[in-house]
Each structure stands twice: as structure tokens, then as C-alpha cells.
Amino acid sequence: MQPGEALLALVKDAVTDIVLVAPYIKRAPLERVFAAIPPAVRTVTCVTRWLPEDIAAGVCDLEILDIVAGRQGATLYVHPHLHAKFFRAGETCLVGSANLTLRALGWVTPANLELLVALRSDHPGIQEWEAALMLATIPVTSELRDRIAAQAQLLAGSFPREAYTRTEAPEIWIPSCPVPDRLWLVYCGRGADTMVTSAFHAAQADLAILSIPAGLSEPLFSAYVAATLRSMPIFKEIEVRATAGLTDNQAQELLAQRVGASLPSSHEQIWRTLKAWIGYFFRASYRFQVEQEMLIKGQTLHQAE
């Protein structure tokens, strides 16, 4: 179960109180979690870090105060040294690595690789930790928010640190650049004069979603892209099916089931692009059986003439 689905299941079963603790809390996922909370829940406590540099980097939103303030019985606190990720509803809690962001909760692709483990709230140390946390928190006011916003504005010029501006990923992302072998050039700031404009813009969009750190060598860049592809649910399913051989028609049917009409391109075009990425970034692990238009995992890839 994805961390986000585990968190929604936790809050949906809440009866009296909920505690949401994460250094990074973004507006959209918090709205989704709040929408799942039963009306009968009396108190909702949110704790985040809200450092100016977090706001400037875009990993946390000041707008979450409006969401919290809009629900009766909900309160927002900050703890400047917070690092824990902790979610509790009554006597059950989730503890792990996932922040309250779309990527961390698995609600966009590519998603982070995260972990949330269910524990009873009477597990040794849990109640003591929560009590110590709340003793050290600061209640958030609009004045505090405005002060943090002003400091974040001063720092804004220092971010982002990625080669391409970090962007909120769509709920479903599949590579759109049809020439993955040129992605490295675009990452390095080149390619605009040697690529079709639409392909160049698609490469820029893919890089923005991938959020690849600046300054990587080409092998590290390729490893980073490959790792991201491996984390995608659709890629995992393709990998399993390709072990026995995956035809183009079967792949397009799979995309129709998993992606539907959520992407602007046809399933044929989506598969053509995704297959090109698989062939380029996993060239040692797949081959194309051209006469049957089949992707097969487990053998060296030979490009078709």
C-alpha cells in the first residue's frame, strides 16, 4: 500500500483526534487528507517545520494555515528542528519517512520511495515522544506566517538547486520526450538548435518533473533517470510482463487500463516514447524482437535498423 493510501485509511477511521506531524507539508495533499477526515473528529493537530529556506525551496507551503484554520478544532504548530514524520488517529499511528507531500505519499509519478509503519500509540516511547513534541511547539498565527514569508522572499534567489526548476508533478507522469538520447544535452543547457522544438520542450518538461540535481556526470545522470523509471508502478508492471514478452498491442492495452485518457497523447504514442526510454536507459536489460514488435526483458538490446 502506498504511504498516501495508508494515511487516508488511518484518518478515515478516526473517531476523536488526529495528529499530523511532518517537516514538509504541501497544500494539495493536506487538502486531500482533510477531506477524508470524518466530521465527528473533534481535534486535528498539525505540526510542521516551516523554516524560511523550506518555503523558499518550495518544499512546504504557507497556505496550509488557511486549510487548518478552515476546520473547526484544527490547529497548526511549528517546531524549527522537526525531522520526524508521525501520523496518529486515536490509538493507531504511522511512523516512517514520508512527508505530507504528493511525491512522498505516492500521489504523483515519479513518486519518492518512502516508508510508513503502523504502530499502536501505546508502543514504548510513542506517547512520551508526542508529549515532548507538543511541549516544544509554537502555535502558528498569521503574524508568524507573514514574518516567515518575508524571510523566505529574501532567500528566494538562492533556489532552486536543481538543473531545472522543481515543479509539481502531474498525478500521472510518463516521459514525453521522444528522443531520450538527447535528454543529456538539454540537461547540460544545449540541444535547442539541434532538436525539433516540440521534442526540446518535452525534454525540458520531463527534466523539470524529474528534478535532477545540477552538475551530474552523464553516467550519474542516466542512473538517476533509470532509478526514477524503476520506481514507477507502470514500469514495474511492464517489467514483469516483458519477462515473457510484451507486444506493442499488449503494452497499449495496459496503458489504456492504467493511464486511460489522462494524458493528451494516444496510447500508441505514449508507448512509443516509453519504449524508447526503456531501450535507451536499460539498453543492457531489454531487447526488441522486431518481427513481432515485442519488448523482452533479460537480454541485450539490439536496435532495429
N, C-alpha and C positions, 0 to 999 in steps of 0.2 A: 504494500500500500504506500502510495506517495505520501510524504510528510503532510502536504496540504489536506489530503483526504482524511488522514488520521486526526488532524487538528479540527476539521469540520465535524467529524464524528464525535470528538470529545465535547465540543461546545454544544452540539445539538442535544446531547444527553444531559446537559447541565440542568440543575434544579434550583440552586440557591445562589452560588457565587462562581465567578470566573476570574482567573489571574493570567494575564498575557505578558510575558517578560522577554524582550529581545533588544539587543543594541540597535538593530536596524528595523524600523517599521515603516513600510510604504503605504500610501493612501489606498490604492486599489485592493490589495489583499486584506487590509484591515476592514474595508467596507464589506468585503465578501464574508469575512469571519463574523462581523457584527450582524449581518443579515441572517446568519444561521443561528444566532443566539435566541432561545425561546423567550417570549415576553415575560414569563414568570420569574426569570433570573433577576434577583434584586440588585446585585452589585457586580460591576465589571471593573477590574483594576488593571491598568496598562502601565508598564514600566519600560522606558527606553533610555538611550544614552544621550542623544540629541547634542552631540558636540558640534560646534560650528563647522569643523572640517568635514564631518559626516554629511551635513546639509549641503555644503559647497560641492562635495563629490557626488551628490545625488543619490546616496545610499539610504537616506532617511528623509521623510517629508515632514515639514512643519504643519501641513494641512491635516495631519492626523488629530490635532487638537480639536478641530471643528467636528470631526466624526465622533470623538469621545464625548465632547460637550453636547452633542445632539441626542445622546441617550441618557435617560434618567438613571441615576445610580452608577454611572460610569465616571471614572477619574483617571487622569493621566499624571504620571510622575516621571522624573528623570533621576538617573544615577550616573554621574560622569565617568565612572570606572566599570560600568557594567560590561560583562562579556558573556554571561550565561544566557542560554535560551531555555526557557521554562514556561510551560503552559499547564494550568490546572483548572479543573472543573470539579468542584466538590472534593471527593476523596480519590480522584484519579488524576494523574499528571503525565505529561510528556516531557522528557528531558533529552537534549541532544545538541545538534549543531545548527539547526535550521532557524534563520531569522524569519521575520514576518515580511517577506518579500516574495514576489511572483516567482523569481528564479529559484529561491531556496525551497519554496513549497511545491515546486513541480508544476506550476500553473502556466508556464510558458516553456517553449523549447528554443534553444537548448536550456535545460534546467541544471542547477547545481546538483552535485552528488552529496546528499545530506542524510542525516540520521535523527530520528526521534524515537525514543524508547519509552514505553508505557510503564509507569510505576505507581504503586499506591502512595497516597500522600503521607501515610504513616511509615513509609520506608525510612530506615535510620538516617537522620540528618536532614531530611527534606523540610519538615516543619520548622526546625531551628534555622535553616538557611533562609526560608521565606520570611521568617520574623526578623532576622538580621537585615535582610534586604530592605524591608519596609521601614525599618528604623533609620536607614541611611538615605532614603529617597527625598526628593524635593518636589512638592506639588507644582504643577505647571499652571502658570497664569498667562494671560495674553501679553502682559508686560515682559515676562521672561521669554516668551516666544519672539517678541519683537526685538529684544536685545540679541538673542541668538541669530535671528535673521540678519541683523545689521552686521554682526561679526562674520557671518557666512558670506555676505556680499563682499566684504573686504578680501576674503580668501578665494573668491570665485575664479580669479585669474590664474590660480595655481592648478586648476583641474580642467579637464580630466587627465589621467596619466596614461590612458590607452592611446594607441596609434590613431584610432578612430573614436569619435565621441561615443561614449556609452549611451545606449538607447534602450528603452523598454522593449523587450522582445514581444512579438505578437504571440497570441495564445498558441498558435501552431506555426512553427517555422520550419521550412525546408529550403535548402540552398536555392538561390535564384540565378546565380552567375553561370552561364552555360559553358564557360571556359575556365575551369578551376586551375589550369596550369598558369593562368595569368594573374591569379589572386595574389601571389607573392609580389609581383611588380606593383600592383595597386597598393598593397600594404607598405611598400617602400616609397610611395609617392610618385610612381611612374605609371605608364600604361595608357594615359589619356589619349596620346597621339598615335597609338598602335592598336587600339581596340575599337570595336563598334561602340557607339555612345551608350546604347542600351545595356550592353554587357558590362561596360565600365561602371555605370551607375548601379547595376545589380551587384557588382563586386563590392562597391562602396557600402551598399546596404547590408550585404552579408557580413562584411568586416565590422560594421557598427554593432550588429547584433552579437557577433562572436566576442566582442570586447577583448581583443587580443592585446596584451601588453606591448608597448613600443620597444624597438631595439632588439628583437629576437633574431637569431641566425635563421637561415632558411630551413635547416633540419628541425630546429625547435619550433618554428612556425608551423611546419607540416605536422609535427607531433601534436601540437596544440589543437589544430583543426581536427585531426584524426580522433583525439580523445573526446572532443566535443561531439563529433558524429556518433561515436560509440555510446555515448550517454543518452542518445535519443531513443525513445521507445520504438519509433517506426524503424530505425536502423537495426535495433535488436531483433525485431521480428523478421526483417529482411535477411539478416544474418542466419537465423535459424532455418528459414525456408530455402535459402540459397545453398545450404549444405546438400540438399537433394536436387538442386537445380531450380531456378526461378525464371520462368519465361517472362517476356515483356507483358503479355496479356495478364498473367497472374499478378505481376507487380502492379499493373494499373488497376486491377480489381481491388488489390489490397489498399492502394492509395484512396480509391473511391470509398472504401469502408472506413478508413481511419481518418482521412482528411476531408472527405465529402466535397462540398462546394465552398469551403472556407478560404481557398486560395484562388487568385484570379486566373491562373494558367490552367490548361487542360491537364488531365491526369497523364496523358501521353507525354506532354512537355515536361511536367514535373518529374516523371520517371526518367526521361532522357537526361535531364540535368543531374538528378540524384545519382544515376548510374555513372555519369561522367565523373562526379566527385568520388564515388567509390572506386572507380577504375584508377583515378589519379592518386588519391591519398592511401589506398590499400592495394597498390599495384602488385605486391608480392603475395597477396592472400586470395585474390579472385582472378578468374579468367572468364572470357566471353566465348561461348560456343556459338559462333556467328551463324552457322547454318540454321540453328534453331532459335536464335535470338535469346539465349539463355545465360543468366548470370550464375556462376558456380563458385562456391567458396571452397578454399583448400588447395588451390593450385596456382601457379604463377600466371599472372595475367598476360595475355598476348593481344596487343592492339590489332583491331581489324584494319585491313588495307582500305 
